Amino acid sequence: MVILQQTQWYKSKTPWYEPPASFFQQTGREPKTAIVIGAGLAGASAAYQLAQLGLQVQVLEQAHSMAQGASGNLAGALHPLVTADWNLRSQWYAQGLQASLAFVQPRLATGQISGELSGLMHLAVDEKNRQRMQQAVQRVAHLSGLAHWCDAAQASQKLGGKTAQSGLFFPNAGWLNPPSIVKYCLAHSGVSVKYACPVLAAEYDKRNQAWLISTPNRGWQADVLVVATGAISGLNEVFSLPIRPVKGQVTSLKPEHQAWVLKCAVAHQGYSAPAPKGYAVTGATFEAPDLSPESSEQADQQNRAMVQASLPDWLCSTTKGALGRVSFRPTTPDHLPIIGAQPDFDWMMRQYFSASSSHTPYRFPPVVYQPGLYVSNGHGARGLMSVFLAAELISAQLVGKPPPLSAKLYAASHPARFAVRHWQRG
């Protein structure tokens, strides 16, 4: 009998994306305190998850109240990203949607957050769009359990008013009120929030194994730091986050601006959704590279034109008093978020980027991470479908549990992916 003995340990084909060790394995002690920078959806959901682990969480927010960015819109749409080839982004957001539903469904049922999962109608706004959707229905087996095709008459019935367009109806999708989610998460007994408190600097104290945070009036210290800074922050560059802010304006409509009540959320050239107290939201513009914070009548007109192309008689002849709200989406070059443990980029420069990427991967050591440093940013226009999965990942990494993502999807949203791709391209 011949006994085969393994002579070499398994080596990863992508050592630069190897998951981090738990906080305890990195430091030899359990984490007790955390600081989260940012009180929007990303920061609030991360703070909640950390507090659920038993950490005392301090949220630092530069604005004077919570959810002042895109997280402050009255309503946002929650639905899968459908593509004919069911590409990597579609797969990632399908898993993100499941994490979002797991979090919001029980809290919607008890009235702790606001919204409705009464379905979402995704209209085919032109022939090209219709063909792409129907190709997805034919090619993507996974889609049959998520949506079904509606002709124009069926779509009109779902929406509560007339449309001449067909499309996909997602019965388990819908709309959510982001401020109510942020408020719920930040109300956790283990979370405290300090407003009007911009972070000036953050550095890791190796001797005390703690993150030191500087703000205008005082310093802060914590075992764990989560960077959820959103679209516009000098800290994005400090932490090597390639975030591009993209201005967008949504229009909030009062009940008297609507000729009929929208029965469910709808995606068209943009999106429209019911909102609390009979309001509705429609939008949103994409106004890059404009970074001015002012709303405009021109943007509101664009929003009205987008929805009227699909729902021609939904809006009344006058929408005087409708409110335009500007925010900045934190986007990334590949339109996926940046989430999880933050690697040590100085170490990566020495061990990876100074060498040829043509070397076989097993010759490189597994990536080294900065102790207790995590990121939840770059959620773009789909934060409702990514922030809860991001918070789950951070929580799992902190305690050393397997990531709630496959290796492929984990790498697709890894904080080091852009630097690694640049290196591999030569």
C-alpha positions in Angstrom: 0.0 0.0 0.0 1.3 3.4 -1.0 0.6 6.3 1.4 0.5 9.7 -0.2 1.7 12.5 2.0 1.0 16.2 1.4 4.4 18.0 1.3 3.2 21.5 0.7 0.5 23.5 2.3 -2.4 24.8 0.2 -1.5 28.1 -1.5 -4.2 30.6 -2.5 -4.5 31.6 -6.1 -5.4 35.1 -4.9 -3.4 35.7 -1.7 -4.2 39.4 -2.0 -7.9 38.6 -1.3 -7.4 36.2 1.5 -9.9 36.9 4.4 -8.4 38.6 7.5 -7.9 36.9 10.8 -10.3 37.8 13.6 -9.7 40.8 15.8 -8.7 38.4 18.6 -6.2 36.6 16.4 -4.7 39.9 15.3 -4.4 41.5 18.8 -4.8 38.7 21.4 -7.8 40.3 23.0 -11.5 40.8 22.4 -12.8 44.1 20.9 -14.9 46.2 23.3 -15.3 49.6 21.6 -15.8 50.9 18.1 -16.0 54.2 16.2 -18.0 54.5 13.1 -17.4 57.6 10.9 -20.7 58.5 9.2 -24.4 58.5 10.2 -26.0 57.5 6.9 -27.3 54.0 5.9 -23.8 52.5 5.7 -22.6 53.8 9.0 -25.8 53.2 10.9 -26.2 49.6 9.7 -22.5 48.8 10.6 -22.9 50.5 14.0 -26.0 48.3 14.7 -24.3 45.1 13.8 -21.3 45.9 16.0 -23.6 46.8 18.9 -25.3 43.5 18.4 -21.9 41.8 19.0 -21.8 43.6 22.4 -19.4 46.5 21.4 -19.9 50.0 22.6 -20.2 52.0 19.4 -19.6 55.7 19.0 -20.8 57.2 15.7 -19.1 60.5 14.6 -21.1 62.5 12.0 -19.9 65.8 10.5 -23.4 67.0 9.7 -25.8 68.4 12.4 -28.2 65.4 12.1 -28.4 61.8 10.8 -29.0 60.8 7.1 -28.1 64.1 5.5 -26.7 62.5 2.3 -28.6 60.2 -0.1 -29.8 58.3 3.0 -32.1 61.2 3.7 -34.4 60.7 0.7 -38.0 60.0 1.5 -38.1 56.7 -0.4 -35.7 54.4 -2.2 -36.4 51.4 -4.4 -35.4 47.9 -3.4 -35.1 45.4 -6.3 -32.6 43.1 -8.0 -30.3 44.3 -10.7 -31.3 42.4 -13.8 -28.9 41.8 -16.7 -29.2 39.4 -19.7 -26.0 37.6 -18.8 -26.5 37.7 -15.0 -23.1 39.2 -14.6 -21.0 39.7 -11.5 -22.9 42.9 -10.4 -26.2 41.1 -10.8 -25.0 38.2 -8.7 -23.6 40.5 -6.0 -26.7 42.6 -5.7 -28.9 39.5 -5.6 -27.1 38.4 -2.5 -27.2 41.9 -1.2 -30.9 42.0 -1.7 -31.4 38.8 0.4 -29.4 40.4 3.3 -31.5 43.5 3.0 -34.8 41.6 3.1 -33.6 39.6 6.1 -33.0 42.8 8.0 -36.0 44.9 6.9 -38.9 42.4 6.6 -39.4 41.7 10.4 -38.9 45.4 11.2 -41.4 46.4 8.6 -43.9 43.9 10.0 -43.6 45.5 13.5 -43.6 49.1 12.2 -40.1 49.8 13.4 -39.1 51.1 10.0 -41.2 52.5 7.1 -41.8 51.1 3.7 -43.7 48.5 1.7 -42.6 45.4 0.0 -45.7 45.3 -2.1 -43.7 44.7 -5.3 -41.8 46.8 -7.9 -42.7 47.2 -11.5 -39.6 47.5 -13.8 -40.8 49.0 -17.0 -39.2 48.4 -20.4 -38.8 52.0 -21.5 -37.9 51.3 -25.1 -37.5 48.3 -27.5 -33.9 47.7 -26.7 -34.7 47.6 -23.0 -37.6 45.3 -23.6 -35.5 42.8 -25.6 -32.8 42.9 -22.9 -35.3 42.1 -20.2 -36.9 39.3 -22.1 -33.5 37.8 -22.9 -32.8 37.8 -19.1 -36.1 36.0 -18.5 -35.1 33.3 -21.1 -31.4 32.9 -20.1 -31.4 33.4 -16.3 -33.0 30.5 -14.5 -32.6 32.3 -11.2 -34.9 35.1 -12.4 -38.0 32.9 -12.6 -38.2 32.8 -8.8 -37.8 36.6 -8.6 -40.0 38.1 -11.2 -42.6 37.6 -13.9 -43.4 39.4 -17.1 -46.4 41.8 -17.4 -47.9 43.3 -20.5 -48.9 46.9 -20.5 -52.4 46.2 -19.2 -51.1 44.0 -16.4 -48.4 46.6 -15.5 -51.1 49.3 -15.3 -53.1 47.2 -12.9 -50.1 46.6 -10.7 -49.3 50.3 -10.6 -52.8 51.7 -10.1 -52.7 53.8 -13.3 -52.0 53.8 -17.0 -48.8 52.9 -18.6 -48.2 51.8 -22.2 -45.1 49.9 -21.3 -44.6 46.2 -20.4 -42.0 45.0 -18.0 -40.9 42.7 -15.1 -42.8 42.7 -11.8 -40.8 41.7 -8.7 -43.4 40.7 -6.1 -41.0 40.7 -3.1 -39.4 44.0 -3.9 -40.7 47.5 -3.0 -39.7 50.8 -1.4 -38.1 51.8 1.9 -37.8 55.0 3.8 -34.1 55.3 4.5 -34.2 57.8 7.4 -36.4 55.5 9.4 -33.8 52.7 9.0 -31.0 55.0 10.1 -33.0 56.2 13.1 -33.8 52.6 14.1 -30.2 51.5 13.9 -28.8 54.4 15.7 -31.3 54.0 18.5 -29.6 50.7 19.6 -28.7 50.9 23.3 -25.1 50.1 22.4 -24.8 53.1 20.0 -24.1 56.7 20.8 -23.9 59.5 18.1 -22.0 62.8 18.1 -23.2 65.3 15.5 -21.3 68.3 14.1 -18.2 66.3 14.7 -16.0 66.1 11.6 -13.0 63.7 11.8 -9.8 65.5 11.1 -7.4 62.5 11.3 -7.2 58.9 12.2 -4.2 56.8 13.1 -3.4 53.5 14.7 -1.5 53.4 17.9 0.5 50.1 17.7 1.6 50.2 21.3 -1.9 50.5 22.8 -3.5 48.6 19.9 -6.2 51.3 19.4 -7.4 53.7 16.8 -6.9 57.4 17.7 -9.4 59.8 16.1 -9.0 63.6 16.1 -12.0 65.9 15.9 -12.1 69.7 16.4 -13.0 69.6 20.1 -11.5 66.3 21.4 -9.8 63.1 20.7 -11.4 59.7 20.6 -10.1 56.1 21.0 -11.5 52.7 20.1 -10.5 49.2 19.3 -12.3 49.1 16.0 -12.8 51.8 13.3 -15.3 51.6 10.5 -15.0 54.2 7.7 -18.5 54.9 6.3 -17.7 58.4 5.1 -19.9 58.5 2.0 -19.3 60.5 -1.1 -17.5 63.7 0.0 -14.8 63.4 2.6 -11.1 64.0 2.7 -10.8 60.7 4.6 -11.6 58.7 1.4 -8.3 59.7 0.0 -6.5 59.1 3.3 -7.9 55.5 3.4 -7.2 54.9 -0.4 -10.9 54.7 -1.3 -11.5 55.6 -4.9 -14.9 57.2 -4.3 -16.3 59.5 -7.0 -19.2 61.7 -5.8 -22.1 61.9 -8.4 -24.7 64.6 -7.8 -28.3 63.5 -8.0 -31.6 65.3 -7.4 -34.9 63.6 -6.4 -38.3 65.3 -6.4 -40.6 64.9 -3.5 -44.3 65.1 -4.4 -47.1 66.0 -2.1 -50.4 64.0 -2.3 -52.0 66.9 -4.3 -49.3 66.6 -7.0 -50.5 63.0 -7.8 -53.5 62.3 -10.0 -53.7 58.8 -8.6 -52.0 56.8 -5.9 -49.0 54.8 -7.0 -49.7 51.3 -5.7 -46.1 50.1 -5.8 -42.6 51.3 -6.6 -41.7 51.5 -10.3 -38.4 51.6 -12.2 -38.4 53.4 -15.5 -35.7 55.8 -16.9 -35.3 56.6 -13.2 -37.6 55.4 -10.4 -40.7 56.5 -8.6 -42.0 55.3 -5.3 -44.7 55.9 -2.7 -43.4 57.5 0.5 -44.8 58.0 4.0 -48.0 60.2 4.6 -49.1 60.0 1.0 -46.0 61.6 -0.5 -44.1 60.1 -3.4 -40.6 60.4 -4.7 -39.4 60.5 -8.3 -36.0 60.8 -9.8 -33.1 60.8 -9.9 -30.8 63.0 -12.0 -27.1 62.2 -12.7 -25.3 65.5 -12.8 -21.6 64.7 -12.8 -19.2 66.5 -12.7 -21.4 69.2 -11.0 -20.6 69.3 -7.3 -22.8 72.2 -6.3 -25.2 71.4 -3.4 -28.0 73.6 -4.8 -31.2 72.0 -6.2 -32.6 73.3 -9.5 -35.9 73.6 -11.3 -34.2 72.2 -14.4 -33.4 69.0 -12.5 -37.0 68.7 -11.2 -38.2 69.2 -14.8 -36.0 66.4 -15.9 -37.4 64.1 -13.2 -41.0 64.9 -14.3 -40.1 64.2 -17.9 -38.6 60.8 -17.0 -41.7 59.6 -15.2 -44.2 61.1 -17.6 -42.6 59.1 -20.4 -43.7 56.0 -18.6 -46.7 57.2 -16.5 -48.1 60.0 -18.6 -51.1 60.8 -16.4 -49.7 60.2 -12.9 -48.6 63.8 -12.2 -51.1 66.6 -12.0 -50.7 69.5 -14.5 -49.0 71.6 -11.8 -46.5 70.4 -9.2 -46.0 73.7 -7.6 -44.4 73.3 -4.2 -42.7 70.0 -5.0 -39.3 69.8 -3.3 -36.1 69.0 -5.0 -33.5 67.3 -2.8 -29.8 67.1 -3.8 -27.4 64.4 -2.5 -24.2 62.9 -3.7 -23.9 59.2 -4.5 -20.5 57.6 -3.5 -19.7 55.7 -6.7 -16.8 53.4 -7.6 -15.1 52.7 -11.0 -16.8 49.3 -11.2 -20.1 50.2 -9.6 -19.7 47.8 -6.7 -19.2 48.9 -3.1 -16.0 48.8 -1.1 -16.6 46.8 2.0 -14.8 44.8 4.7 -11.4 44.7 6.3 -8.9 47.3 5.0 -5.6 45.9 3.9 -2.2 47.5 4.8 -1.4 49.2 1.5 2.1 50.0 2.5 2.7 46.3 3.1 1.1 45.5 -0.2 3.4 47.9 -2.0 6.5 46.2 -0.6 5.3 42.6 -1.0 3.2 42.8 -4.2 3.3 45.9 -6.2 7.1 46.3 -6.2 7.3 42.8 -7.8 6.2 41.5 -11.1 2.5 40.4 -11.2 3.6 37.7 -13.7 5.0 35.6 -10.8 2.8 32.6 -9.9 0.4 33.6 -7.0 1.7 31.0 -4.6 5.0 32.9 -4.4 3.2 35.8 -2.7 2.2 35.7 1.0 -1.4 36.3 2.1 -2.4 39.9 2.4 -1.9 41.7 5.7 -4.7 43.9 7.1 -4.7 46.9 9.3 -5.9 45.7 12.8 -9.5 46.7 13.5 -10.0 48.8 10.4 -13.1 48.2 8.2 -14.8 50.0 5.3 -18.4 50.4 4.2 -18.5 52.9 1.3 -19.1 53.3 -2.4 -22.7 52.1 -2.2 -23.7 54.4 -5.1 -27.4 54.4 -6.0 -28.0 50.9 -4.6 -27.2 51.3 -0.9 -30.4 49.7 0.2 -29.2 46.5 -1.4 -25.6 46.6 -0.2 -25.2 48.2 3.3 -26.7 45.3 5.2 -24.5 42.8 3.5 -21.6 45.1 4.2 -22.5 45.2 7.9 -22.8 41.5 8.0 -19.4 41.0 6.4 -17.7 43.4 8.8 -19.3 41.7 11.8 -18.2 38.3 10.5 -14.6 39.4 9.9 -14.4 40.9 13.3 -15.2 37.7 15.1 -13.5 35.3 12.5 -16.6 33.8 11.0 -16.7 32.8 7.3 -17.7 35.7 5.0 -21.3 35.8 3.9 -20.1 35.9 0.3 -18.6 33.4 -2.1 -14.9 33.9 -2.8 -15.7 35.5 -6.2 -18.2 38.0 -4.8 -15.9 38.7 -1.8 -13.1 39.6 -4.2 -15.5 41.7 -6.3 -16.1 44.2 -3.4 -12.7 43.9 -1.7 -11.1 47.2 -0.7 -7.8 46.3 -2.4 -9.3 45.2 -5.8 -8.5 48.4 -7.7 -4.9 48.5 -6.6 -4.5 44.8 -7.4 -6.1 45.3 -10.9 -3.8 48.2 -11.6 -0.7 46.1 -10.7 -1.9 43.2 -12.7 -2.4 45.3 -15.8 1.2 46.4 -15.5 
